[in-house]
Amino acid sequence: MTLEIDVSDQIRDVASGQVDVAIRFGQLPDSGLHARRLGDTGRVVLASPEYLAKAGVPQTPADLARHNCLDFNFRRLEPGWPFRQNDEDFMLAVSGNVIANNGETLVELAQQGIGITRVGRFHVQQALASGQLVALLEDYNPQDREAIHAVFIGGKNVPARIRVFVDYLVEKMTSSDDTAP
């Protein structure tokens, strides 16, 4: 088996044979593809201590209007960041000078002190634990979860390489803390 990895948040067409297995986050659309749940992750708003020392620490979601918010550029995403205040969920539009198509870029920019971002916790567990990044507005976090799936062409004739790889992913993801809240 040869493993070729394409790290991109762009949707690849599994059905056309463009890729054998895709890792998808969020709700899956109806399709003829098979999916195995690998886990889920919560999302967190965060920034570097350097950015916060320079720009201040937001105390409420409304304070984000005065900050450089680094966001995803996906059309499929919600039009803002979700928060919960007084037991009511709402979406807050954010703006900033950078949008990107992958979480790793947003995390790197946040670590460099460019702004505040919101990404899956799996991206930043170590950076949060080490203090490189600081979680923000946790009292307003709606604790929304995002499912993680391996998506592949299924049926009777799933190639052994795909079955083995997906089984490996399931074993590793469900036995680790990588998909913790």
N, C-alpha and C positions, 0 to 999 in steps of 0.2 A: 504494500500500500504506500502510495506517495501522498503526502499531505501538502496541498497548496493552499495558503491562507491569503485571503483578500480582506483586509481590515478596512471596512468602509461602512458607513451607515446608510448607504444607498441600497435600495431594494434590488436584489438580483432575482432573475426569473428562474426559479428552481424547475418549474414545469417544462421549460424549453431545453433543459439540460445545461443551462449556463453554469450552474453549480450543482453539486450533489447534495449538500447539506447547507442550509442557511440558519443562522441563529437570529431569531426575531424577538423583539421586545414589544410588549403591549398586546392588545386584543388582535387576534388573527381574523382576517376576512374569511368568508366561506370560500372554499376551493376544493379541488380534487386531491390536494396534497395531504400527506400524513404529518402529524406533529407529535412530538413527545415533550412534555413539560419538564424543564430542567430546574425550575425554581422560580423565584420572584425576587424583586428588589424594591426597596423604598427609594424615594428620591429626597435629596437634601439641597438646601440653599446654602452656599458657602463662599468664603473668600479667604485670602491670605491675611495673616496678621499685619503685614506691611501695608496692604491696601486699606485695611480697617484703621490703622494708625494714621494714615494720610487722609482718608475720606470720611471717617467716622463709622460707628457701628449702627446699622438700622435697628430701631427698637420695635417698629411695627411694619407691616407690609407697605403701607403708604409711604414710608421713608425711602423705599426703593426708587421713587421718582427722582431723587437727588443723587442716584448712584449710576455707575456704568454697569449695566446688566448684560452679561454675555449669554447669548441664547442660541438655540438650534435654529436652522433655517428650513426645517421640514414643513411642507404645506399640510401634512397630515396631523400635525400637532395642534393642541389647544391654542387659542389665541391669547396666551399669557401663562402665568404661573398660578397654580391653585393654592389657596390658603383657606384657613378656617378661623373665623373670629366670632365670638359670642354664639357658638354652636351653629354657625351658618357658613357654608362653603361658598367661595366666590373665586372668580378668575381675575387676576390683576395683570393688565397689560404692562410690559416692561420694555425698556429701550436701552440701547447702548451702541457702542461704536464697532462691535464685532459680532457677527453671527457665523456659525460654523456647521459643518455637516457631520461632525463626530464628537463624542464626549471627551476623547483623549485630548483633542485640541483645546476644548473649553477648560478642562482641568489644568492643562499646562499654562494657559493664559491666566487663569485664576492664581496659580502658584507663582506666576511672575508679577503679581500685583496689578494686573490690568483691570480687574473688576470683580463683580459678583456673578456667580453662575448657579444653575440648578441642574444636577445630574443624578444618575443612579448611584446609590451608596456603594455598590460594588466597585465603581471607578475609584473611590476615594477613601476606602476604609483605612489603609495604611497612612495616607496623608493626614487624615483626621486624628488617628491615634498618635502620630508623631508631632502634631501641632503645626505642620506645614500649612494646613487649611483649618478653618474654624467654621463649624456649623452655625447658621444664623436662623433666627426667627422660628426656632423649634416649637415654641408655644403656639405658633400659628400653622404648623405643618399638619395638613389633613391626613397624614400617614397613608397617602395614596400608594398603591402597590402596582407594580408593572410586572406582568408575567414574562418569563423567558422560556422560549421553545426552540427545539431543533425541528426544522421543517425539511421534509424530503419527499421524494416520489415513493409511494408505498405500493402495496399490493403483494401478490404472491411472489413476484420476482425481484424483491429488493436485493441488490447485490450484497454479498457478504461484507464487503469493505464498508458499506454504508451502515449496515446493521451493527457491526462491531464498533464503528466510530461513534454512533449514536448511543449505544450501550455504555461505552466508555464515558461519554459526556454526562449521561444520566448518573452513573456511579460517582463521578468526581464532583458534580455540582450538588447532588443531593446529600453527599457526605461531608461537605465543607461548609464553612460559614460565609462563603463568598456571596451567597444570596440572602444574607441576613437583612433585617429591616434597616 
